[in-house]
Amino acid sequence: MSSIREQIITAFVDALKAGTNRPGPIFRSRAEPLSARDQLPAFVVYPTEEECADEGSSIAMRVLTLRVECLVAGMPPQDQTLDPLLIYAVKTVFTDANLAARLFHLEEKHTAWTFESSYEGVAAAQLDFLVTYATTRGDPEEDRTSH
């Protein structure tokens, strides 16, 4: 059985894949490299950190920072090219009922942009979400999130 964290990441990826008018493919991690610019625009979803706090004797509240990296290639201004991907990601994850059922809380935290210096280079926006969920303390496979 996979951890609740992995199940949430999978649900996040599934939500992005199921959305309507998706502007590009969804990759589960950066370990699945984009081999060519013709694969862009694209999304890459991966965790960056997790904090855990005990809430009483048996529950651990976990806050996972989950990153959705949006990638585009093309002519400047690339930040404008990234906007539809950012909008898609935010709207999709906040309206997906299956994802919402798995979480205690979801929050959009931060967006950072990076650009290649070359003309028609690759640009990225890293969109971070805070995902709060609960497990049994000492057992990351036992879901304790309830609404």
C-alpha positions, 0 to 999 in steps of 0.5 A: 500500500502507498502512503497517504502522501503518495495517494494525494500526489496521485489524486492531484495529478489525476485532477490535472489530467481530468480537467477540461481544455488542458493546455499540455501533458502532465508529468508526475515528476522531474524524473520523466524528462521532457525530451524536446520543446515540442512537448511544451507546454507541460506540467510537472508535479512533485513534492518539495517538503512536508512538515508534521505536527502531532495533534493529540495522542494519535493524529499527525497533521501533515502539511505537504508543499506540492509544486506544479511546475508549468513549462513553456517555450517560445518568444517573450513575453513568456510570463504571458504564455505561462498565465493560461497554465497557471490559471488552469492549474489553480482552477482545476485543483480547487474545483476537483471534488475527488481531490477535495475529499482527500484533503483537510485543507488546500491553499495556494502558497507561492509562484516563482518564475524562471526564464532562459536567457536565450531567445525563444527559450524555455520559461517556467513558473513554479506554483506551490500549494500547501496540502494539509492532511492527517494520518495516524502518528507513526503510520503514514499509510493510515488516513485520518483526514475527515471533513 
